[in-house]
Amino acid sequence: TPPAVCTQQGMLRGENMAHIFGAGGRFPAPTRLFARKMREGFYSSRDLYLLWPLAQRYGLMVNLSFAAADVLELSRSLLEQRPQLCGETVVVSWDHCLIPAMAQALGCREKPCLTCWDDRDYDTLLWLRYDQLLPGGAWNVSLKVEHEGFGGFDGPSSYRECWDNI
């Protein structure tokens, strides 16, 4: 695994994530965590580094069973589990270029879910909430755009990474 897979700032960002969820945080404590499956020969990833302190705080395993390209399968799995996940918080850390595709597959049709994220944006969180008005009825999805609060944009300015991932 390349030593530069996660910078010191990235590791500190993970520590920050552990404190914005649950008691004393702005978001409910998670019950499930998902990050991309690591490629063969890799034993760490940015996604895992981001969620690891949160996993440690709540005694959760980070589900690494979905490969980066399996965005639609993860989305389908989460949608199928909505009744069991009712009232729970699921946190997903993924490649920023694939987050819009995931958000759309999860039913979001609002502008932040339709737009590729700037490569420098490490701070934005998409908060999707599902409500079912009647048992067995249709699910409504709502979006709230939040920010981690660790820092704003950093890194070079462009959207070039996303074009390679289409």
C-alpha positions in Angstrom: 0.0 0.0 0.0 1.4 3.4 -0.9 2.3 5.4 2.2 0.6 8.5 0.8 -2.8 6.8 0.6 -3.9 9.0 3.5 -2.2 12.2 4.7 -2.0 13.3 8.3 -4.8 15.8 7.5 -6.9 12.9 6.2 -6.3 10.9 9.4 -7.3 14.0 11.5 -10.5 14.3 9.3 -11.4 10.7 10.4 -11.0 11.7 14.0 -13.2 14.7 13.4 -15.9 12.4 11.8 -15.9 10.2 15.0 -16.9 13.3 17.0 -19.6 14.7 14.7 -21.7 11.6 15.0 -23.4 10.4 18.2 -23.3 11.9 21.7 -22.1 15.5 21.6 -22.2 15.5 17.7 -24.4 17.0 15.1 -25.6 13.7 13.7 -27.1 10.5 15.2 -24.7 7.6 16.0 -24.3 5.3 13.0 -25.3 1.6 13.1 -23.7 0.7 9.8 -20.6 1.8 8.0 -19.6 1.2 4.4 -16.4 1.9 2.5 -15.1 0.7 -0.9 -13.5 -2.8 -1.0 -9.8 -2.5 -1.2 -8.1 -3.5 -4.4 -5.9 -6.6 -4.4 -2.5 -5.9 -2.8 -3.8 -2.9 -0.8 -4.4 -3.1 2.9 -5.6 0.4 3.6 -7.7 3.0 1.9 -8.8 6.6 2.4 -12.4 5.5 2.9 -11.4 3.1 5.7 -9.1 5.7 7.3 -12.0 8.1 7.3 -14.4 5.7 9.0 -12.0 3.8 11.3 -12.2 6.2 14.3 -16.0 6.2 14.0 -16.0 2.4 13.8 -13.8 2.2 16.9 -15.9 4.7 18.9 -19.1 2.6 18.3 -17.7 -0.9 18.0 -18.8 -1.3 14.4 -17.2 -3.2 11.5 -16.7 -1.2 8.3 -18.4 -3.2 5.5 -15.8 -3.5 2.7 -17.7 -6.0 0.6 -18.6 -3.6 -2.3 -16.0 -2.7 -4.9 -15.7 0.9 -6.1 -17.7 0.1 -9.2 -20.5 -1.6 -7.2 -22.2 1.6 -6.4 -25.5 0.4 -7.9 -25.4 -2.9 -6.0 -24.7 -1.1 -2.7 -27.6 1.3 -3.4 -29.9 -1.5 -4.3 -29.0 -3.4 -1.1 -29.6 -0.3 1.1 -32.9 0.3 -0.6 -34.0 -3.3 0.0 -33.1 -3.0 3.7 -35.0 0.3 4.3 -37.7 -1.3 6.5 -34.9 -2.9 8.7 -32.9 0.4 8.7 -35.8 2.6 9.8 -34.5 4.9 12.5 -30.9 4.0 11.9 -28.0 6.0 10.5 -25.9 4.5 7.8 -22.6 6.2 6.8 -21.0 5.6 3.4 -17.5 6.8 2.5 -16.9 6.5 -1.2 -15.1 8.0 -4.2 -16.5 11.6 -4.6 -16.9 11.1 -8.3 -19.3 8.2 -7.7 -21.3 9.8 -4.9 -23.8 11.5 -7.4 -24.5 8.2 -9.1 -25.0 6.5 -5.7 -27.3 9.4 -4.5 -29.4 9.1 -7.7 -29.6 5.3 -7.3 -30.8 5.9 -3.8 -33.6 8.1 -5.2 -32.3 11.6 -4.8 -33.2 13.9 -7.7 -32.0 17.3 -6.3 -29.2 19.3 -7.8 -26.4 18.3 -5.3 -27.1 14.6 -6.2 -26.9 15.3 -9.9 -23.6 17.2 -10.0 -20.0 15.9 -9.9 -18.2 17.1 -6.8 -15.2 19.4 -7.1 -12.0 17.4 -6.5 -11.1 19.7 -3.6 -14.4 19.2 -1.7 -13.7 16.8 1.2 -16.2 18.6 3.5 -19.7 18.1 2.0 -22.0 15.4 3.4 -25.2 14.4 1.7 -27.8 13.4 4.3 -30.6 11.3 2.8 -33.6 10.5 4.9 -36.3 8.0 4.0 -39.9 8.3 5.3 -42.7 5.9 4.7 -46.1 7.5 5.5 -48.1 4.3 5.4 -46.9 0.7 6.1 -46.2 -0.9 2.8 -46.6 2.4 1.0 -44.1 4.4 -1.1 -40.9 5.8 0.5 -40.2 9.5 0.3 -36.6 10.6 0.2 -35.4 14.0 1.3 -31.9 15.6 1.1 -30.1 17.8 3.5 -26.6 19.1 2.5 -24.4 19.3 5.5 -20.7 19.9 6.1 -18.2 18.0 8.1 -16.8 21.3 9.4 -13.1 20.1 9.4 -12.1 22.4 6.6 -13.1 23.8 3.3 -11.7 23.0 -0.1 -8.1 21.9 -0.4 -6.0 20.5 -3.2 -5.9 21.5 -6.9 -9.0 23.0 -8.5 -10.8 21.0 -11.2 -13.2 18.3 -11.9 -10.8 16.2 -14.0 -10.9 13.1 -11.7 -14.6 12.7 -12.4 -14.1 12.6 -16.1 -11.9 9.5 -15.8 -14.5 7.7 -13.7 -17.5 8.1 -15.9 
